[in-house]
Amino acid sequence: MCRLVDELDKKILRIHLGLVLAEILCLAGFAFELSRALSGNALSWAYVFEWPLFGGYAFYMWRRFVADEQRVETGAGELASTHPGAGDVAAQAALDDYNEYLRRVHEKPTEFSAMPNSRQR
């Protein structure tokens, strides 16, 4: 268990490091494009507003990645706990009935299957 915690801590630390590097890159890009825009390059004004959006997106993804890792750490990400109707006998019976219906539908020959140029599935 201790080793698992260490691995999860390493993953979260890597996610934090990724955010720091992304924000440094976005801040540097913003400063570079702002200096170009102020010196007369009109196209750089678009990039001046684009780099903060990239930084915001990096922050958004950081929050999602950290939440996903914490969900895995607490065990809330397991299939059995999040699958709707897990263990529900009535839902399983309905699913079995539907699968049987699909099997019967696909067994029936259609009028197109007798045509010479029809594709076989």
C-alpha positions in Angstrom: 0.0 0.0 0.0 2.8 2.4 0.8 4.4 1.8 -2.6 1.0 2.6 -4.3 0.8 5.9 -2.3 4.3 6.8 -3.4 3.4 6.1 -7.1 0.3 8.3 -6.8 2.2 11.1 -5.2 4.8 10.9 -8.0 2.0 11.1 -10.6 0.4 14.1 -8.9 3.8 15.8 -8.5 4.4 15.3 -12.3 1.0 16.9 -13.0 1.9 19.9 -10.8 5.3 20.2 -12.6 3.5 20.1 -15.9 1.3 23.0 -14.9 4.3 25.0 -13.8 6.1 24.4 -17.0 3.0 25.2 -19.1 2.4 28.4 -17.2 6.0 29.5 -17.6 5.8 28.8 -21.3 2.5 30.7 -21.7 3.8 33.7 -19.7 7.0 33.8 -21.8 4.9 33.6 -25.0 2.6 36.4 -23.8 5.6 38.6 -22.9 7.3 37.9 -26.3 4.2 38.6 -28.3 3.3 41.7 -26.3 6.7 43.2 -26.9 6.3 42.5 -30.7 2.8 44.0 -30.7 3.9 47.1 -28.9 6.8 47.5 -31.4 4.3 47.7 -34.3 3.5 44.1 -35.4 -0.3 44.1 -35.6 -0.6 40.4 -36.0 1.0 39.8 -32.6 -2.0 41.3 -30.9 -4.0 38.2 -31.7 -1.3 36.1 -30.0 -1.2 38.5 -27.0 -4.8 37.4 -26.2 -4.2 33.8 -27.2 -1.4 32.9 -24.8 -3.5 33.7 -21.6 -6.2 31.4 -23.1 -3.6 28.6 -23.4 -2.6 29.3 -19.8 -6.2 29.1 -18.7 -6.7 25.8 -20.6 -3.5 24.4 -18.9 -5.0 25.3 -15.5 -8.3 23.7 -16.4 -6.6 20.4 -17.5 -4.4 20.5 -14.4 -7.5 20.5 -12.2 -9.0 17.6 -14.2 -5.9 15.5 -14.0 -5.5 16.1 -10.3 -9.2 15.2 -9.7 -8.8 12.1 -11.7 -5.7 11.0 -9.8 -7.4 11.7 -6.4 -10.5 9.7 -7.6 -8.2 6.8 -8.4 -6.5 7.2 -5.0 -9.8 7.0 -3.1 -11.0 4.1 -5.1 -14.0 6.0 -6.6 -12.9 5.3 -10.1 -13.6 1.6 -10.0 -16.0 0.3 -12.6 -18.3 -1.5 -10.1 -18.9 1.6 -8.1 -19.6 3.9 -11.0 -21.4 1.6 -13.4 -25.1 2.4 -13.4 -27.2 -0.6 -12.5 -24.3 -2.7 -11.3 -25.8 -5.7 -9.6 -29.3 -4.8 -10.7 -31.0 -8.1 -11.7 -33.9 -6.4 -13.6 -31.5 -4.4 -15.7 -29.5 -7.5 -16.5 -32.6 -9.3 -17.5 -33.7 -6.4 -19.8 -30.2 -6.4 -21.4 -30.3 -10.1 -22.0 -33.8 -9.8 -23.6 -32.5 -7.0 -25.9 -29.4 -9.0 -26.9 -31.7 -12.0 -27.7 -33.9 -9.6 -29.9 -30.8 -8.4 -31.8 -29.6 -12.0 -32.4 -33.0 -12.9 -33.9 -33.1 -9.8 -36.1 -29.7 -10.5 -37.5 -30.5 -14.1 -38.2 -33.5 -13.3 -40.5 -32.7 -13.2 -44.2 -33.7 -10.0 -45.9 -35.0 -9.4 -49.4 -31.7 -7.8 -50.3 -29.6 -10.8 -49.3 -30.8 -12.8 -52.3 -29.7 -10.2 -54.8 -26.5 -11.1 -56.7 -24.7 -7.8 -56.1 -25.5 -7.5 -52.4 -22.7 -7.4 -50.0 -22.5 -10.2 -47.4 -22.1 -9.0 -43.8 
